[in-house]
Amino acid sequence: MYDMIKKLSEKYATSMVNLRRHLHQIPETALMEFETKKSMVSQLKKLGLKVSTNFWRTSLVALLEGKSKLPCVAVRTDMDALPVQEKTGYFFTSKNPGCMHACGHDAHMASVWGAAKILSELKENLGGSVKFIYQPSEEEPPGGAIPMIAAGVLKNPKVSAIFGLHVDTTIPSGKIGLKDGPLMARVGDFNLTVYGKSGHGARPQETVDSVVVASHLVTAFQEIASRQVNPLDPVVVTIGKIEGGTARNIIAGHVTLYGTVRMLDDRLAKKMPGMIKKIANGVCNTFGAKYELDYQTGYPVLMNSPEINSILASVTKRMYGRSAVETIKRPGMGAEDFACYLEKVPGAMFILKAAGINFQRREIMFSELSFYLRTSLPFPETMSRITFWTFSGLPAPIFIVKQLHFSRIFL
């Protein structure tokens, strides 16, 4: 059976690359993934899967039923692209100006389709069902996971475990990265608008310069990490966008800062809005300005299940050897709304190492994923074998992972 999985993975490798390149050419930002959805609905229906398009907005869910509906495991991929102008010059470059799959979601979608393709040809051997969740709006808080969960994506049939992946082109291909517990950070996003007093640039004494106030705030916010938080508690405060002003010789009456905060400690997360307000009060009072703060609590800490990770590790090691699994020592300060699923059911996100020999600078790193996909571990094959690990009806020792029952097979 597992030789067959490997053969099918090799058979459809080119199809997966071609699908990824097609998706790369039609990137769409959060909740605008209409062409992306249309493409994936067509591809998944060709596999004979039951495709639902009415869960939430631009999402779709495909169900593959084996011998029975239960147990059911889910594989989730994100769909949205980023508002980035692609300048790679590759023949499969983005056709949508100002939009690019710069975070690898095109690769995620193609890989999950590959797993669906392989498993659909082997469904008579499946002892349960698999949900393939194509989720929009991962890049734009509040994200797509929460509304999809509310719409019942983890029900009918009830999902017992969920898997996700994220490509990483900073480490050479041929490995997956696993980390028990926290893998990614909690996020908080905020917009802070400074209100000063506009006037002529030649008479600043008659104004309250909101640009100057905002500039002081940008540097003052960095004191949160360096002076207000325990040095052993990771925290990042980033102002990614500043907007304000109308002309070079007019002092701006208001300026808006767009920021994000990342941390691993839930207690610190609760204090963060107060810390930002305290600094904003002090700086604005000093200059005679006022402000408004809109702070939104974002995705939770992504907590991987050690039990699910052990399955990922065991399958990968049996397939590719012990060196194919790398233990991630520290969590990253990125954020992922896959964390929301993990608050409901056991699961794990693994990191697919995908840097090729032609690795280039990070700002264009995902432009070469067609090459990386060829040189990295084949996720569809990995996911297919994990599924058979879960559903195997063969006589074998049984062990319990929380409330899950996985039949152990030897690969």
QUIVEN-V408410 format. One record per helix or strand. SS is the DSSP state (H for helix, E for strand). FROM is the first residue (numbers start at 1). TO is the last residue. If there is no record, write none. Layout:
# QUIVEN-V408410
[[SS;FROM;TO] [SS;FROM;TO]]
This chain:
# QUIVEN-V408410
[[H;2;11] [H;13;25] [H;34;45] [E;50;52] [E;60;65] [E;72;78] [E;82;82] [E;100;100] [H;105;120] [H;123;125] [E;129;135] [H;145;150] [E;159;172] [E;176;178] [E;181;184] [E;186;195] [E;197;197] [E;199;200] [H;204;206] [E;208;208] [H;210;228] [E;235;244] [E;250;251] [E;254;263] [H;266;287] [E;290;297] [E;302;304] [H;306;320] [H;322;324] [E;325;327] [H;338;342] [E;346;355] [H;362;375] [H;379;391] [E;398;401] [E;404;407]]
